């Protein structure tokens, strides 16, 4: 987990991230990771037992980044969990403002009819929106259509 990287703190009471504006460089791809820290236990819920996604908007389109893991050890004495957001080209592809929000949730199931089960939301915690400021770099590079497609999707054609 982070050693020299900054950890952005989330205040559960205000639902705000400590620094609402975070600056990143344009066209960084998997080279910048943001780390966030939040109380692990909120009321009766252990957030380490929930799912977490970061929702962000680029050019009017909504994207989701599923949090791949929680670090429950680094700040365990403070009862905090840390989680990463590894930024890809889909976020940093062009300079501008990228609004984002963080959501923790848990799902369950319930019986609707005798042989019919449906999924339900059993817990949901939203953090107030913040924004990434994607700064333009001085280096202009030409990216082929094929490379740009790979950077956006992660899939080779």
C-alpha positions as CSV (number, residue, x, y, z in Angstrom):
1,X,0.0,0.0,0.0
2,X,1.0,3.6,-0.1
3,X,4.3,4.6,1.4
4,X,5.2,8.0,-0.1
5,X,1.8,8.6,-1.8
6,X,-0.7,11.0,-0.3
7,X,-3.8,9.5,1.2
8,X,-7.0,11.5,0.8
9,X,-9.1,11.3,3.9
10,X,-12.9,10.9,3.7
11,X,-14.9,12.4,6.6
12,X,-17.8,10.1,7.3
13,X,-19.8,12.8,9.1
14,X,-19.6,15.4,6.4
15,X,-19.2,12.8,3.5
16,X,-16.5,15.0,2.1
17,X,-13.0,14.1,0.8
18,X,-10.3,16.2,2.5
19,X,-9.2,17.8,-0.8
20,X,-12.1,18.2,-3.2
21,X,-9.8,19.2,-6.1
22,X,-7.1,16.7,-7.0
23,X,-4.6,17.5,-9.9
24,X,-3.4,14.9,-12.3
25,X,-1.5,15.1,-15.6
26,X,-3.2,14.5,-19.0
27,X,-2.6,11.1,-20.6
28,X,-1.2,9.4,-17.6
29,X,-2.2,5.7,-17.9
30,X,-1.9,3.4,-14.9
31,X,1.0,5.5,-13.6
32,X,-1.0,7.5,-11.0
33,X,-2.9,5.9,-8.2
34,X,-5.0,7.9,-5.7
35,X,-5.4,6.4,-2.2
36,X,-8.4,7.2,0.0
37,X,-8.9,6.5,3.7
38,X,-12.2,6.1,5.5
39,X,-13.5,4.9,8.9
40,X,-13.8,1.1,8.6
41,X,-16.9,0.8,10.9
42,X,-19.9,3.1,10.4
43,X,-22.8,2.5,12.7
44,X,-23.3,-1.3,12.4
45,X,-21.5,-1.7,9.0
46,X,-18.0,-2.9,8.4
47,X,-17.1,-1.2,5.1
48,X,-14.5,-3.9,4.4
49,X,-17.5,-6.2,3.8
50,X,-19.0,-3.9,1.2
51,X,-18.4,-3.3,-2.5
52,X,-17.0,0.1,-3.6
53,X,-17.1,1.9,-6.9
54,X,-15.9,5.3,-8.0
55,X,-18.3,6.8,-10.5
56,X,-16.8,9.5,-12.8
57,X,-17.9,11.5,-15.8
58,X,-15.9,12.2,-18.9
59,X,-17.5,14.1,-21.9
60,X,-21.0,13.5,-20.5
61,X,-20.5,9.8,-20.2
62,X,-20.6,7.9,-16.8
63,X,-17.9,5.4,-16.0
64,X,-17.3,3.1,-13.0
65,X,-14.1,2.0,-11.4
66,X,-14.6,-1.0,-9.1
67,X,-12.3,-0.9,-6.1
68,X,-10.1,-4.0,-6.4
69,X,-9.3,-4.4,-2.7
70,X,-9.2,-2.7,0.7
71,X,-6.1,-2.4,2.9
72,X,-7.3,-3.1,6.4
73,X,-3.9,-3.3,8.0
74,X,-1.9,-0.1,7.3
75,X,-4.2,2.1,9.4
76,X,-5.9,-0.6,11.5
77,X,-5.0,1.1,14.8
78,X,-7.1,4.1,13.7
79,X,-9.8,1.7,12.5
80,X,-9.5,3.0,8.9
81,X,-9.4,1.2,5.6
82,X,-7.5,2.5,2.6
83,X,-8.4,1.8,-1.0
84,X,-6.9,2.7,-4.4
85,X,-8.0,4.3,-7.6
86,X,-5.5,3.5,-10.4
87,X,-6.1,6.1,-13.0
88,X,-6.3,5.0,-16.6
89,X,-6.5,6.8,-19.9
90,X,-10.3,6.8,-19.8
91,X,-10.0,9.3,-16.9
92,X,-6.9,11.2,-18.0
93,X,-7.3,11.1,-21.8
94,X,-7.8,14.9,-22.2
95,X,-7.3,18.0,-20.1
96,X,-10.3,19.3,-18.1
97,X,-12.4,18.6,-15.1
98,X,-13.5,15.1,-14.2
99,X,-16.2,15.0,-11.5
100,X,-16.3,11.8,-9.4
101,X,-18.1,10.3,-6.4
102,X,-17.4,7.2,-4.2
103,X,-20.1,4.7,-3.2
104,X,-20.0,1.8,-0.8
105,X,-22.8,-0.7,-1.1
106,X,-23.9,-4.2,-0.2
107,X,-26.5,-6.4,-1.9
108,X,-28.5,-9.4,-0.8
109,X,-31.4,-11.5,-2.0
110,X,-35.0,-12.0,-1.0
111,X,-37.7,-14.5,-1.9
112,X,-40.3,-13.0,-4.1
113,X,-42.3,-16.1,-4.8
114,X,-41.8,-19.7,-4.0
115,X,-39.0,-20.3,-6.6
116,X,-38.1,-16.7,-7.4
117,X,-35.3,-14.7,-5.8
118,X,-34.4,-11.1,-6.5
119,X,-31.3,-9.1,-5.7
120,X,-31.8,-6.1,-3.4
121,X,-29.6,-3.3,-2.1
122,X,-29.1,-3.9,1.7
123,X,-26.6,-1.0,2.3
124,X,-25.6,2.2,0.5
125,X,-23.2,5.0,1.5
126,X,-22.5,7.8,-0.9
127,X,-19.6,10.3,-0.6
128,X,-20.1,13.9,-1.9
129,X,-18.8,14.6,-5.4
130,X,-15.2,15.9,-5.8
131,X,-13.3,16.5,-9.0
132,X,-10.0,15.7,-10.7
133,X,-8.3,18.5,-12.5
134,X,-6.6,17.0,-15.5
135,X,-3.7,19.4,-16.4
136,X,-2.5,19.6,-20.0
137,X,1.1,18.4,-20.5
138,X,3.6,20.2,-22.7
139,X,4.5,17.0,-24.5
140,X,2.3,16.5,-27.5
141,X,2.3,12.9,-28.7
142,X,0.4,11.4,-31.5
143,X,-1.5,8.3,-30.5
144,X,-2.7,6.0,-33.2
145,X,-6.4,5.1,-33.3
146,X,-5.5,1.5,-32.4
147,X,-3.4,2.6,-29.4
148,X,-6.1,5.0,-28.2
149,X,-8.7,2.3,-28.5
150,X,-6.5,0.0,-26.3
151,X,-5.9,2.7,-23.8
152,X,-9.6,3.4,-23.4
153,X,-10.8,-0.2,-23.3
154,X,-7.7,-2.2,-22.3
155,X,-8.5,-4.7,-25.1
156,X,-6.3,-5.4,-28.2
157,X,-8.1,-5.4,-31.5
